């Protein structure tokens, strides 16, 4: 009789073991693979959304570039040629000539640009003449049609100057010399 009373318990245990094996052997891996598939789909959707955003931004920039083409061409004109900045040198010499000062350029050491800095060249110049004319020259440098900045300037007054500088009589006590360090932004080569 004991045999008959243990049969339902034994069947229930076997049924529980088979159910647990099915849950852990089939259902749990299936649930985990569905979860992983869902994560991959979400990552793919994020990648697709990012690509769509980039395409949209590129199209908007293309339209912006077409609308402002003349502005971009003008902007290209304010950048100097990194290899041969002759136009900038001519503009500085013209400004010096119109203010009555003498300008001499010194060779400069190439500096490594900062990581996020736009390509540029550095120029050193010695300007001699009357101090008011030197100050006038500095104002003209600010109005030169190139994108440049004066990094450093030092002016010494009451200096002896070469005879190449034309100084009106009586202004010999206002003679001076200025050392100017200029940074001019350059075009990048495509």
C-alpha positions as CSV (number, residue, x, y, z in Angstrom):
1,X,0.0,0.0,0.0
2,X,2.9,2.3,0.5
3,X,3.7,1.9,-3.1
4,X,0.4,3.4,-4.1
5,X,0.6,6.3,-1.8
6,X,4.1,7.3,-3.0
7,X,3.1,7.2,-6.7
8,X,1.3,10.6,-6.7
9,X,4.1,12.2,-4.7
10,X,6.7,10.7,-7.0
11,X,4.8,11.8,-10.1
12,X,4.5,15.3,-8.6
13,X,8.2,15.4,-8.0
14,X,9.0,14.2,-11.5
15,X,6.5,16.8,-12.9
16,X,8.2,19.6,-10.9
17,X,11.7,18.5,-12.0
18,X,10.6,18.4,-15.7
19,X,8.9,21.9,-15.3
20,X,12.0,23.3,-13.6
21,X,14.2,21.9,-16.4
22,X,11.9,23.4,-19.0
23,X,12.0,26.8,-17.3
24,X,15.7,26.8,-16.7
25,X,16.6,24.9,-19.9
26,X,14.3,26.6,-22.4
27,X,12.3,29.5,-21.1
28,X,15.2,31.3,-19.2
29,X,17.7,31.2,-22.2
30,X,14.8,32.3,-24.5
31,X,14.0,35.3,-22.2
32,X,17.7,36.2,-22.0
33,X,18.1,36.1,-25.7
34,X,15.0,38.2,-26.2
35,X,16.5,40.7,-23.7
36,X,19.8,40.8,-25.6
37,X,18.0,41.1,-28.9
38,X,16.0,44.1,-27.4
39,X,19.3,45.7,-26.3
40,X,20.8,45.3,-29.8
41,X,17.7,46.7,-31.4
42,X,17.9,49.8,-29.1
43,X,21.6,50.3,-29.9
44,X,20.8,50.0,-33.6
45,X,18.0,52.5,-33.3
46,X,20.4,54.9,-31.5
47,X,23.0,54.5,-34.3
48,X,20.4,55.0,-36.9
49,X,19.1,58.2,-35.2
50,X,22.7,59.5,-34.9
51,X,23.3,58.8,-38.6
52,X,20.0,60.5,-39.5
53,X,21.0,63.5,-37.4
54,X,24.4,63.7,-39.2
55,X,22.7,63.5,-42.6
56,X,20.3,66.2,-41.7
57,X,23.1,68.4,-40.3
58,X,25.1,67.9,-43.5
59,X,22.1,68.8,-45.7
60,X,21.4,71.9,-43.6
61,X,25.1,73.0,-43.8
62,X,25.0,72.4,-47.6
63,X,22.0,74.8,-47.8
64,X,23.7,77.3,-45.5
65,X,26.9,77.1,-47.6
66,X,25.0,77.8,-50.8
67,X,23.2,80.8,-49.1
68,X,26.4,82.3,-47.7
69,X,28.9,81.4,-50.5
70,X,30.0,85.0,-51.0
71,X,30.6,85.3,-47.2
72,X,32.8,82.2,-47.2
73,X,34.8,83.6,-50.1
74,X,35.2,86.9,-48.3
75,X,36.3,85.0,-45.2
76,X,38.9,83.1,-47.2
77,X,40.3,86.5,-48.3
78,X,41.1,87.5,-44.7
79,X,43.3,84.5,-44.1
80,X,47.0,84.6,-45.1
81,X,48.9,82.1,-47.1
82,X,50.8,80.0,-44.6
83,X,53.7,79.3,-47.0
84,X,54.1,82.7,-48.7
85,X,52.4,85.6,-46.8
86,X,53.5,88.2,-49.3
87,X,50.2,90.0,-49.5
88,X,50.2,90.5,-45.7
89,X,53.8,91.7,-45.8
90,X,53.0,94.1,-48.6
91,X,50.0,95.4,-46.7
92,X,52.1,96.0,-43.6
93,X,54.8,97.8,-45.7
94,X,52.1,99.9,-47.3
95,X,50.7,100.9,-43.9
96,X,54.3,101.7,-42.7
97,X,54.9,103.8,-45.7
98,X,51.7,105.8,-45.3
99,X,52.5,106.6,-41.7
100,X,56.1,107.5,-42.3
101,X,57.8,104.7,-40.3
102,X,60.3,102.1,-41.3
103,X,59.5,98.4,-40.9
104,X,61.8,95.4,-40.9
105,X,60.7,91.9,-40.5
106,X,62.7,89.4,-38.4
107,X,62.6,85.6,-38.9
108,X,60.5,83.8,-36.3
109,X,60.7,80.4,-34.9
110,X,57.8,78.1,-35.9
111,X,55.6,77.4,-32.9
112,X,53.4,74.3,-32.5
113,X,49.8,75.4,-32.5
114,X,47.6,74.5,-29.6
115,X,45.4,71.5,-30.1
116,X,42.2,73.5,-30.9
117,X,43.9,76.5,-32.3
118,X,43.4,77.6,-35.9
119,X,46.5,77.4,-38.1
120,X,48.5,80.6,-38.0
121,X,51.9,82.2,-38.6
122,X,53.8,84.4,-36.3
123,X,55.8,87.5,-37.5
124,X,58.1,89.8,-35.7
125,X,58.7,93.3,-36.9
126,X,60.9,96.2,-35.8
127,X,59.2,99.6,-36.5
128,X,61.2,102.8,-36.2
129,X,60.1,106.4,-36.6
130,X,58.4,109.1,-34.6
131,X,56.4,107.7,-31.7
132,X,53.1,109.2,-32.8
133,X,53.7,107.7,-36.3
134,X,54.4,104.3,-34.7
135,X,51.1,104.6,-32.8
136,X,49.4,105.6,-36.1
137,X,50.9,102.5,-37.7
138,X,49.6,100.3,-35.0
139,X,46.1,101.7,-35.6
140,X,46.5,101.0,-39.3
141,X,47.6,97.4,-38.6
142,X,44.2,96.9,-36.8
143,X,42.5,97.9,-40.0
144,X,44.4,95.7,-42.4
145,X,42.0,93.4,-44.2
146,X,43.6,90.2,-42.7
147,X,42.6,88.3,-39.6
148,X,45.5,89.0,-37.3
149,X,46.2,90.0,-33.8
150,X,49.1,91.9,-32.1
151,X,50.5,89.4,-29.6
152,X,53.1,91.7,-28.0
153,X,54.3,95.2,-28.5
154,X,57.1,97.1,-26.9
155,X,57.9,100.8,-27.6
156,X,61.1,102.6,-26.7
157,X,61.1,106.4,-27.1
158,X,64.1,108.7,-27.7
159,X,66.1,106.2,-29.8
160,X,68.5,107.0,-32.6
161,X,67.0,105.9,-35.9
162,X,68.5,105.2,-39.4
163,X,68.4,107.9,-41.9
164,X,66.0,105.8,-44.1
165,X,63.1,107.1,-41.9
166,X,61.9,110.5,-43.0
167,X,61.3,112.6,-39.9
168,X,60.1,116.2,-40.0
169,X,62.6,118.7,-38.6
170,X,62.1,119.2,-34.9
171,X,60.6,115.7,-34.3
172,X,64.0,114.1,-33.5
173,X,63.2,114.0,-29.8
174,X,60.1,111.9,-30.5
175,X,62.0,109.1,-32.2
176,X,61.3,105.6,-31.1
177,X,61.5,102.0,-31.9
178,X,58.8,99.4,-31.5
179,X,59.1,95.6,-31.5
180,X,55.8,94.0,-32.6
181,X,54.8,90.3,-32.5
182,X,51.9,89.6,-34.9
183,X,49.9,86.4,-35.2
184,X,48.1,86.1,-38.6
185,X,45.6,83.3,-39.1
186,X,46.3,81.2,-42.2
187,X,44.4,79.2,-44.7
188,X,44.4,75.4,-44.4
189,X,45.4,73.5,-47.4
190,X,42.8,71.1,-48.7
